[in-house]
Amino acid sequence: MSPSSFSGIRTFALTSRSSGFSLLEVLIAILIFSFGMLGLAALQGFSVKSNQSANFRTQATSLAYMIIDRMRANPAAVLQGQYLAPYQTVNCATPPPASPPTAAHDIAAWRQELCRQLPEGQGDIAFPGNSVVVSIKWTDSRWTLAADQNPEFQLTTTL
């Protein structure tokens, strides 16, 4: 055999080994890419969950300001204590009474909105001293910690 025929065999052997090594690199790259995509999917799921919870908190803020605005529009009823309202479960399907805007009507309409816009939403209005404390709580069962499952929003102001 001539030396040139050995070099052809050696070149073929080196070529076949390097192509197998490239296939291994591609498989490892696909595995790393797959783990990255799984991480990205988990991050997207957590982002959606956080955005929904932030939306609930925004709704609670808006609803707290809504009842405070109604109280400012009816200061005589506030002074008489007609806006005191402890936490109470409400049937969301029942519409508020069709009475004229009074404190009882305002509270009933507010509770209906709490029930409609927040999962198991409930509200409380208290008057400690010269201030008004509006507390709103709801259920957010997507979170695993007990403190995150029952968030509560409180707004304290003076009228």
NORJO-V909655 format. One record per residue. N is the residue number from 1. RES is the residue in one letter. SS is DSSP state (alpha for helix, beta for strand, coil for the rest). OMEGA is omega as a letter, one per 40 degrees, with the letter a starting at -180 (999 if undefined). Layout:
<<N RES SS OMEGA> <N RES SS OMEGA>>
This chain:
<<1 M coil a> <2 S coil a> <3 P alpha a> <4 S alpha i> <5 S alpha i> <6 F alpha a> <7 S alpha i> <8 G alpha i> <9 I alpha i> <10 R alpha i> <11 T alpha i> <12 F alpha i> <13 A alpha i> <14 L alpha a> <15 T alpha a> <16 S alpha i> <17 R alpha a> <18 S alpha i> <19 S alpha i> <20 G alpha i> <21 F alpha i> <22 S alpha i> <23 L alpha i> <24 L alpha i> <25 E alpha i> <26 V alpha i> <27 L alpha i> <28 I alpha i> <29 A alpha i> <30 I alpha i> <31 L alpha i> <32 I alpha i> <33 F alpha i> <34 S alpha i> <35 F alpha i> <36 G alpha i> <37 M alpha i> <38 L alpha i> <39 G alpha i> <40 L alpha i> <41 A alpha i> <42 A alpha i> <43 L alpha i> <44 Q alpha i> <45 G alpha i> <46 F alpha i> <47 S alpha i> <48 V alpha i> <49 K alpha a> <50 S alpha i> <51 N alpha i> <52 Q alpha i> <53 S alpha i> <54 A alpha i> <55 N alpha i> <56 F alpha i> <57 R alpha i> <58 T alpha i> <59 Q alpha i> <60 A alpha i> <61 T alpha i> <62 S alpha a> <63 L alpha i> <64 A alpha i> <65 Y alpha i> <66 M alpha a> <67 I alpha i> <68 I alpha i> <69 D alpha i> <70 R alpha i> <71 M alpha i> <72 R alpha i> <73 A alpha a> <74 N coil a> <75 P alpha i> <76 A alpha i> <77 A alpha i> <78 V alpha i> <79 L alpha i> <80 Q coil i> <81 G coil a> <82 Q coil a> <83 Y coil i> <84 L coil a> <85 A beta i> <86 P coil i> <87 Y coil a> <88 Q coil i> <89 T coil a> <90 V coil i> <91 N coil a> <92 C coil a> <93 A coil a> <94 T coil i> <95 P coil i> <96 P coil a> <97 P coil a> <98 A coil a> <99 S coil i> <100 P coil a> <101 P coil i> <102 T coil i> <103 A alpha i> <104 A alpha i> <105 H alpha i> <106 D alpha a> <107 I alpha i> <108 A alpha i> <109 A alpha i> <110 W alpha i> <111 R alpha i> <112 Q alpha i> <113 E alpha i> <114 L alpha a> <115 C alpha a> <116 R alpha a> <117 Q alpha a> <118 L coil i> <119 P coil a> <120 E coil a> <121 G coil i> <122 Q beta a> <123 G beta a> <124 D beta i> <125 I beta a> <126 A beta a> <127 F coil i> <128 P coil a> <129 G coil a> <130 N coil a> <131 S coil i> <132 V beta i> <133 V beta i> <134 V beta i> <135 S beta i> <136 I beta i> <137 K beta a> <138 W coil a> <139 T coil i> <140 D coil a> <141 S coil i> <142 R coil a> <143 W coil a> <144 T coil i> <145 L coil a> <146 A alpha a> <147 A alpha a> <148 D alpha a> <149 Q alpha a> <150 N coil a> <151 P coil i> <152 E beta i> <153 F beta i> <154 Q beta i> <155 L beta i> <156 T beta a> <157 T beta i> <158 T coil a> <159 L coil 999>>
